[in-house]
Amino acid sequence: MALAQADVLAGLKEIVEEVAGIPAASIEMDKNFTEDLDVDSLSMVEVVVAAEERFGVKIPDEAVTDLVTVGDAVNFIVNAAN
Amino acid sequence: MSVRRVVVTGLGATTPLGGNVSDSWTALLAGTSGVRLLTEDWAQTIPVHFAARVAVEPSEQMERVEIRRLDRSEQFALVASREAWKDAGAPEMDKERLGVVIASGIGGVTTLLDQYDILREKGPRLVSPHTVPMLMPNGPAANVGLELAAKAGVHTPVSACASGAEAIGYAFDMIRNNRADVVVSGGVEAAVHALPMSAFAAMKALSTRNDDPARASRPYDLNRDGFVLGEGGGVLVLEEYEHARARGAHIYCEIVGQGLTSDGYHIAAPDPDGAGVQRALKFALRDAGLSTKDIVHLNAHATSTPAGDVAEANALRAALGADADHVAVSATKSMTGHLLGGAGAIESVFIVKTLQDRLAPPTINIDDLDPAVTVDVVRDKPRALPSGDIAALNDSFGFGGHNVVLVFKSL
């Protein structure tokens, strides 16, 4: 099933707010997980697992290191789903 | 090198009687029980339906995101440490001279069990990546050390129910031995869960007075039938005396000695002669350079078990002789329940308040004093302590035969 970028971003905002306590409104495509959103390596695992569950995609470990910004993650998920 | 004296400059606590030191102390002097029926469904499925949960949930004192990354024992450690650090005036100092020693008897046991439930129900992929930092027994100390950027050493002694007192003794030594100038020390426990409670119940260690929970913890009473599990934690900021004076800190009192021994007798039962406890008391007084005449108060371990309370009282009588007559003995577990690794820590906080206010807290729930108890128990109401220089003891014992005695002195 094709996923729209806007829907993935909205879902990811909710996940990051839950995991890192960053208000969803301040989470944008260009935000860096580590530097802007206080998502450390352990919390990133939570984000990835929650995103896999929510969007029905697989995000392999070797891909996670390339997900530096929220936009990286959104684009990866959209491509993986399509 | 001159002798480095160690003083207490900050206090923090979250207990079944209050979410801070002040509220806990007020409720303690009023003789309030912190023991209640548990409301969780599982509580009715095990032999003991009650415990002494903290009066204020950590979720009311911390951010939601902190809560989800921390075991409950770590939450207690941060709540109590933040209060203690603030109380000490948040000293500006060289962090290489700041240490943390915070103990726990069992560590993150509820995290371990909750994650095991997730593993079985949902599979390994959903096991939290925060599990290990949450369940490790050094987690409470490590998180406090991280928050304060302490670099002189972060430690976690583990000796069951003596852990909290042992942590304070370790911190005392860190300052005496010139490893640190300030050490945040104490103990926490968060083990109110079906498994630890079933396990303690299987040992016949817990009271089963389900029809009257507030009256279940009754140290020294003839009809005591076991301890009541409590949760929470206490933290003391210990500081080298000249360091505290130089920054104009408020000084509560001094820690002047400790005695540590082991029974070599049984894995769980106390030595009925209390020989190990007697030796710990003697070592502590010798370390403090005090005589038995100087001691006016003991915050006893007294957990409300049939064997333990009498063995401890006998040991005090044997070690202090006739001077035990002028020791006001308080068993505050009658109100807080037994916080295991947190017990020696909250009781040390109470001793500091006792010396400050010159008031020994009461022991509640003694209807019939056990005639085998030959020490002077403070019952029902607080008792005024003498003016002048006074000293008080905290003793704590743990499964495994660990004995710890700490000596506090007015200043």
Boltz contact constraints between the chains, C-beta under 6 A:
constraints:
  - contact:
      token1: [A, 21]
      token2: [B, 65]
      max_distance: 6.0
  - contact:
      token1: [A, 42]
      token2: [B, 129]
      max_distance: 6.0
  - contact:
      token1: [A, 42]
      token2: [B, 130]
      max_distance: 6.0
  - contact:
      token1: [A, 45]
      token2: [B, 129]
      max_distance: 6.0
